[in-house]
């Protein structure tokens, strides 16, 4: 269980979590999209080497979402994407963690 990804309670963990999310959304996805647009076959081959098919599918979906935003390019679509991310990260993910680890659950150390 990664404390940083699932329960970032210390300030250093929160800062690192935020930096990772920012990098994932605004750097990695943009670079992936550029690489994909340059050479799709090479991108997919490299992605398969670095991860499983589920990870490749997720990357391709993220690229597709990013390109859809770029095509639309209007403020309303940007707000919708931000709203979806907000609910995913600060509602759905938290609810999933609470379901997995209820208040009375204990780890292997008690």
PEJOUR-V528078 format. One record per pair of residues at least 6 apart in sequence whose C-alpha atoms are under 8 Angstrom apart, sorted by the first residue. I is the first residue (numbers start at 1). J is the second residue. D is the distance in whole Angstrom. If there is no record, write none. Layout:
BEGIN
I:J:D ; I:J:D
END
This chain:
BEGIN
4:13:5 ; 4:14:8 ; 4:16:8 ; 4:17:7 ; 5:17:7 ; 6:97:8 ; 8:14:5 ; 8:17:7 ; 29:59:8 ; 29:62:7 ; 29:63:7 ; 29:66:8 ; 30:63:8 ; 30:66:8 ; 32:59:8 ; 32:63:7 ; 33:63:5 ; 33:66:8 ; 33:67:8 ; 35:43:6 ; 36:42:8 ; 36:43:5 ; 36:44:8 ; 44:56:7 ; 47:56:6 ; 48:56:6 ; 69:77:7 ; 69:78:7
END
